[in-house]
């Protein structure tokens, strides 16, 4: 349970920082919406963390949850790229890498 909570909390700040770049209809720029999106992301990733923990305990290894996490992240990336390239899709105003802290 502790690792699942840590996994969820780990996603709070990155989601908050990226929320303005998600597009005007996705989250909005208000602080309340950014915080709401961040908390929702933390809850969802916390639930995913519980699944990863169960998978690790069942398999006896971190390899299975690691592969599942990499597959989920890759799939999310590919879906977001497809959405941006679709008709009416809107690319972020700046590259996502540029929004990361230095």
MARKOLVEX-911766 format. One line per 5 residues: number of its first residue (from 1); their letters; for each residue x, z, y of N, C-alpha, C. Coordinates in steps of 0.001 Angstrom, whole numbers, plus 500000, padded with zeros to 6 digits. Example, Ala and Ser with C-alpha at 12.3 -4.5 7.8 and 13.67 -1.06 7.14 Angstrom:
# residues 2
1) as) 513190/507800/494310/512300/507800/495500/513200/507800/496700  512850/507080/497750/513670/507140/498940/512900/507870/500030 .
//
This chain:
# residues 102
1) xxxxx) 500822/500000/498811/500000/500000/500000/500873/500000/501262  501984/500718/501220/502875/500787/502384/503487/499422/502669  503894/498723/501607/504492/497406/501827/503465/496410/502361  502212/496507/501916/501161/495619/502423/500903/495894/503904  500876/497170/504282/500676/497523/505698/501850/497033/506541 .
6) xxxxx) 503065/497201/506027/504249/496731/506760/504221/495208/506906  503785/494516/505870/503692/493060/505924/502684/492629/506993  501546/493316/507055/500548/493006/508075/501041/493314/509477  501663/494472/509663/502171/494855/510983/503284/493930/511454  504040/493401/510510/505134/492490/510848/504614/491253/511585 .
11) xxxxx) 503359/490880/511353/502781/489668/511939/502070/489902/513275  502008/491141/513742/501314/491427/515003/501948/490727/516198  503189/491031/516462/503849/490511/517658/504040/488993/517632  504466/488396/516517/504580/486926/516512/503244/486236/516795  502160/486758/516252/500854/486147/516512/500479/486301/517975 .
16) xxxxx) 500736/487447/518543/500422/487670/519959/501215/486708/520843  502471/486503/520510/503314/485606/521312/502907/484143/521172  502423/483742/519993/502062/482346/519766/500620/482030/520146  499795/483028/520364/498372/482796/520633/498110/481846/521796  498842/481893/522915/498547/480955/524002/498795/479495/523607 .
21) xxxxx) 499662/479237/522658/499968/477872/522248/499047/477323/521180  498025/478078/520791/497134/477641/519716/496093/476639/520186  496023/476373/521460/495046/475421/521977/493926/476123/522690  493278/475447/523625/492286/476102/524454/491053/476587/523702  490654/475898/522649/489469/476320/521926/489735/477317/520826 .
26) xxxxx) 491001/477500/520457/491323/478338/519306/491203/479821/519627  491916/480285/520603/491926/481707/520906/491636/481960/522374  492171/481155/523230/492031/481405/524655/493239/482159/525167  493276/482337/526448/494459/482952/527023/494238/484385/527453  493023/484908/527338/492801/486273/527785/493516/487254/526863 .
31) xxxxx) 493924/488349/527427/494643/489372/526666/493793/489914/525521  492501/490111/525774/491614/490651/524738/491554/489712/523541  491445/488419/523803/491402/487461/522701/492733/487392/521965  493833/487478/522700/495148/487452/522045/495327/488670/521162  494915/489835/521659/495026/491058/520857/494112/490959/519645 .
36) xxxxx) 492896/490440/519849/491971/490271/518726/492525/489346/517656  493113/488240/518083/493717/487317/517120/494877/487971/516393  495648/488768/517103/496790/489439/516489/496339/490468/515463  495323/491244/515798/494812/492250/514865/494198/491568/513640  493461/490491/513863/492883/489756/512725/493988/489217/511818 .
41) xxxxx) 495033/488665/512425/496153/488152/511625/496821/489277/510847  496973/490448/511471/497586/491582/510778/496724/492036/509603  495407/492044/509779/494525/492436/508680/494575/491432/507531  494540/490149/507872/494583/489118/506830/495924/489154/506098  497012/489274/506844/498317/489311/506182/498513/490625/505424 .
46) xxxxx) 497867/491691/505880/497902/492941/505116/497211/492777/503769  496065/492085/503783/495383/491797/502513/496238/490894/501624  496871/489904/502240/497780/489047/501467/498930/489878/500899  499421/490816/501698/500490/491701/501226/500063/492509/500011  498800/492924/499993/498297/493643/498819/498323/492731/497590 .
51) xxxxx) 497950/491472/497795/498010/490518/496690/499437/490255/496239  500352/490124/497203/501763/489923/496858/502312/491125/496094  501910/492336/496516/502370/493543/495829/501846/493577/494398  500577/493248/494221/499998/493220/492864/500701/492176/491997  500995/491031/492590/501700/489978/491848/503110/490433/491472 .
56) xxxxx) 503779/491123/492387/505121/491630/492086/505068/492655/490961  504099/493555/491017/503982/494567/489964/503623/493945/488624  502763/492950/488650/502344/492298/487396/503477/491482/486789  504229/490767/487644/505289/489905/487128/506598/490664/486903  506763/491781/487594/508007/492538/487475/509155/491934/488272 .
61) xxxxx) 508847/491012/489168/509880/490323/489927/509339/489968/491312  510244/489806/492264/509830/489377/493601/509772/487853/493712  510199/487155/492673/510249/485690/492741/508853/485086/492853  507903/485551/492064/506550/484983/492094/505897/485161/493470  505888/486358/494069/505296/486474/495403/506083/485700/496461 .
66) xxxxx) 507371/485607/496286/508203/484842/497234/507808/483368/497213  507629/482809/496015/507230/481403/495888/505822/481204/496454  504905/482131/496174/503545/482024/496699/503547/482099/498230  504354/482982/498800/504461/483102/500259/505014/481819/500865  506044/481266/500259/506626/480009/500758/505610/478867/500664 .
71) xxxxx) 504850/478821/499585/503837/477776/499422/502725/477927/500464  502298/479157/500719/501250/479393/501723/501732/479003/503118  502948/479390/503468/503492/479037/504785/503668/477525/504924  504143/476879/503875/504328/475425/503914/502985/474718/504043  502000/475186/503301/500668/474589/503385/500055/474760/504765 .
76) xxxxx) 500213/475936/505355/499686/476176/506705/500375/475272/507719  501665/475112/507573/502406/474236/508486/501916/472793/508366  501777/472314/507136/501344/470934/506932/499918/470704/507441  499033/471675/507239/497671/471552/507757/497645/471523/509274  498481/472342/509909/498504/472356/511375/499062/471042/511913 .
81) xxxxx) 500067/470498/511260/500608/469198/511684/499558/468103/511521  498822/468138/510429/497776/467137/510210/496678/467262/511263  496334/468488/511637/495302/468694/512662/495766/468162/514005  497036/468365/514350/497552/467878/515628/497593/466352/515666  497819/465721/514520/497931/464269/514468/496577/463579/514300 .
86) xxxxx) 495545/464326/513984/494233/463723/513785/493637/463292/515127  492684/462368/515096/492045/461954/516352/491405/463161/517043  491708/463340/518282/491194/464484/519023/492035/465728/518855  493028/465673/517978/493918/466815/517801/494786/466983/519028  495200/468195/519268/495975/468459/520470/497255/469191/520086 .
91) xxxxx) 498375/468580/520376/499667/469215/520110/499873/470344/521113  500642/471352/520755/500896/472433/521709/501636/471906/522931  501454/472587/524041/502078/472160/525294/503594/472222/525208  504109/473115/524419/505555/473242/524234/505821/473435/522752  506989/473086/522298/507299/473300/520873/507197/474771/520519 .
96) xxxxx) 506727/475062/519335/506572/476455/518910/507905/477184/518934  508979/476506/518548/510304/477150/518541/510693/477619/519940  510221/476920/520968/510574/477302/522339/509874/478577/522761  508785/478964/522065/508063/480166/522467/508641/481416/521820  509553/481262/520888/510154/482409/520223/511116/483105/521167 .
101) xx) 511196/484431/521072/512131/485156/521938/513569/484813/521607  514412/484894/522582/515840/484609/522345/516653/485858/522412 .
//
